[in-house]
Amino acid sequence: MPTDIRAKLSNLDTSAQKARLVIDLVRGKHVQEALDILTFTTKKAAEPIKKLLQSAIANAEENFGVSRDDLYVYRIYADEAPTRKWRRFGARGRFKPILRRRSHITVVLREVE
């Protein structure tokens, strides 16, 4: 059975829906190609996801002795984190709820057979 190399990012200040737009670009790609895609993606979530991918690559090289040339993005997904909720008062005695959404991102790398 192939070894899974994991890295996890908790409480990214971007909603899971917006993070998934970036994640879908790199799923299934070779890690070097994925890093190149994330470098030139103009979304806010691209930079932290790139750092997470670099961390997973470093884990593979240091802890498992796997070369980065043999790795690809096996799984990558974004889950919803707890939402920070508060309210701002509006006109005529109403209040407007404000939802600050966050996400958890997990990346799993595997060696190419």
N, C-alpha and C positions, 0 to 999 in steps of 0.2 A: 504494500500500500504506500502511495506517495506521501511525503511529509508536507503538512500544511504549515506555512509560515504566516503568522497572524500579527496584525497591529490594529489598535483601536484608538479612536479619537472620541472623547466624550465632551458633550456640551459645546458643540460648534455653534456660534451665534448666527446661524443661517437655518431657515426652515428645511425640513427633510425634502420637501417638494422641490425647492430650488437646488439643493445639493444633488438630488437625483439627476437633474439635467446635466450636471458635470460628470457624475459617476457613469452615466450611460455611454459617455464618449470613450471611456478607457476599459470597460469590462471586456475581458477576453483577449486583450492586447498584450504584446510583449512589453516588459517593464520599461525598456528604454524608449520605445515608441510612445508608451503612455506618459512618461515624463515629458517628452517633447510636446505632446498634445496639451498637457496641462500648463506648460510654460507659456504657450501662446493663446490660451483660452482667456477671454476677457470677463469672466464671471468672478464675483467676490469669493465664491466657495472654492475656486480652482487652486488658490495658493495654499490653504490649509490641507487640502486633499493631496497636493503635491508633496508637502512636508510629511504627511502620513505615509505615502507610498515610499518616500526616501527612507523613512524609519523602518518600514517593513523590509526593504532591500538590505539595509544595514543589519537588521536582525538575522536575515538569511545568511549573509556573508560571515558575520561574527559568531553566531551561535550554532549554525548548521553547516558552515563551510561550503555553501553553494555559491557558484559564480552568478553574477547578475545577468550574464549572457544566456543562462539556462532558465530564467524565470519568466513567468507570465502571470497576469492577473486572473486568478481562478474565480474568485468571488469578490464582489465589493457591493456593499449595500448601506443604506442610510435608514436609521430608525428614528422615530420621534423621541425627543427628550422631554422632560417636564417643561411646560409652558409657564413663563412668568406672566402673571395677570395683575393688572391694576387698572384704575379708572381715572378718567379726566372729566371734570364737570363741564357740561355743555349748556346750551341755552334752555330757558324755560324749566329749570330745575331738573333736567335730565342729566344722566352721566353716560359718557362714551367709554365702553370697555376697550382696553388696549391689551393685546396679546403679543408677547415677545416669544416667538417660537424658536426652539433650538433643536439640534439633532445629534445623534451618535452615529459615527461612521466606522465601519469595520472593513478591513481589506484582508484577503487571504490569497497568498501567492503559492504557486506550485512550480515544481521543476518540470520542464518539457521532457517527455519521454523520448 
